[in-house]
Amino acid sequence: MALQIGIIGLPNSGKSTIFNAMTRAGAQVAGYPFSTVDPNYGMAEVPDDRLEKVASTAGCSKVIPAGLRLVDIAGLVEGAHRGEGLGNQFLAHIREVDALAHAVRCFASPDVAHVRAEIDPELDIAVVNTELILADLAAVERRKDRIAKAAKSGERDKARELALLERVESELDREVPVRAMGLSREEEEILAGLFLLTAKPVIYVANLGEEQLGVDGPLLRSVRDVAAAEGAGLVAFNARLEAEIEELEPGEVREFLDAYGIDSLGLEEFAARCYSLLGLMTFFTTESGECRAWPLREGSTAVQAAGKIHTDMEQGFIRAEVIAWERFLEYGSFHIARDRGAVRVEGRDYIMRDGDVILFRFS
């Protein structure tokens, strides 16, 4: 299954509006809580200036950008870890995704209900994060109970795991998310089977009002402070306006942005940040008149990249012909680059690099 970003937050924080703007999936948006119950799934295009350049150089008539799988998850409320507001169901949906985009409401509107009368982004974030922490504490406690006997009987692996769980429990009690605990790779692997919610990487999305665009106001600063304390990313935009922009013709976008004093599309930055949050990079193919950007986990090999395209390529892999996208533009085609010795021939264990233009040979 493709890596997934789950959009979370309190009810009516703008999750479904962000999801629809990114995916054009048409999920229900309403001004009252829990208009979303079952999660919505959709693919969002990841903007990449390199793609059009590679396509133009290769003379491709069809261009396919990399995709990002988004999940619109219903809003959490206080008591979700105890099942309040269908909390157990919603927490299970969060457990299934690979990273989180936490939508935070920074706008006031009489037409959109809020769980409290006052708009307080820092408190809203705390409510959601507390529910995730409490759910993690319960998971850690259950695991401790399961292995306590084996750990005390002298099983080294279980004793090591128990010590780690006690340390994680202590940090969670201090409201420190697992992702901010500085765990080693080995410790993360020990905990992987628990699918801890606060271990997932997160990016905060400040959903601003129109009057807040381009202004470094107190509500935006409060979200920024929380993100900085966690070492998390932050993007800020008005989700409703961004959704309107997505419906415009390309030539109308700049005029619309200028009218609101916006330098660039917030959703494009959001997509790029989510892509990075998942640890993804991009490689390009230019076969049969089609230029395509493929998402791939950083550190993946050439044979794994071939498998992204088709299992037959992975199973019958012979070699990969590779050139960096910048050099591809210089030479103008694979054929010329190959004739001039600029194309590298790599084997199945070659570690892919971001921006590789690649041709797979397979049986």
Stockholm file with secondary structure:
# STOCKHOLM 1.0

chainA/1-363         MALQIGIIGLPNSGKSTIFNAMTRAGAQVAGYPFSTVDPNYGMAEVPDDRLEKVASTAGCSKVIPAGLRLVDIAGLVEGAHRGEGLGNQFLAHIREVDALAHAVRCFASPDVAHVRAEIDPELDIAVVNTELILADLAAVERRKDRIAKAAKSGERDKARELALLERVESELDREVPVRAMGLSREEEEILAGLFLLTAKPVIYVANLGEEQLGVDGPLLRSVRDVAAAEGAGLVAFNARLEAEIEELEPGEVREFLDAYGIDSLGLEEFAARCYSLLGLMTFFTTESGECRAWPLREGSTAVQAAGKIHTDMEQGFIRAEVIAWERFLEYGSFHIARDRGAVRVEGRDYIMRDGDVILFRFS
#=GR chainA/1-363 SS CCCEEEEECSTTSSHHHHHHHHHCCCCCCCSSTTSCCSCEEEEEECCCHHHHHHHHHHTCSEEECCEEEEEECCCCCTTGGGTGGGHHHHHHHHHTSSEEEEEEECCCCTTSCCSSSSCCHHHHHHHHHHHHHHHHHHHHHHHHHHHHHHHHTTCHHHHHHHHHHHHHHHHHHTTCCGGGSCCCHHHHHHHGGGCCGGGSCEEEEEECCGGGTTCCCHHHHHHHHHHHHHTCEEEEECHHHHHHHHTSCHHHHHHHHHHTTCSSCHHHHHHHHHHHHTTEEEEEECCTTEEEEEEEETTCBHHHHHHHHCHHHHHTEEEEEEEEHHHHHHHSSHHHHHHTTCSEEECTTCBCCTTEEEEEEEC
#=GC SS_cons         CCCEEEEECSTTSSHHHHHHHHHCCCCCCCSSTTSCCSCEEEEEECCCHHHHHHHHHHTCSEEECCEEEEEECCCCCTTGGGTGGGHHHHHHHHHTSSEEEEEEECCCCTTSCCSSSSCCHHHHHHHHHHHHHHHHHHHHHHHHHHHHHHHHTTCHHHHHHHHHHHHHHHHHHTTCCGGGSCCCHHHHHHHGGGCCGGGSCEEEEEECCGGGTTCCCHHHHHHHHHHHHHTCEEEEECHHHHHHHHTSCHHHHHHHHHHTTCSSCHHHHHHHHHHHHTTEEEEEECCTTEEEEEEEETTCBHHHHHHHHCHHHHHTEEEEEEEEHHHHHHHSSHHHHHHTTCSEEECTTCBCCTTEEEEEEEC
//
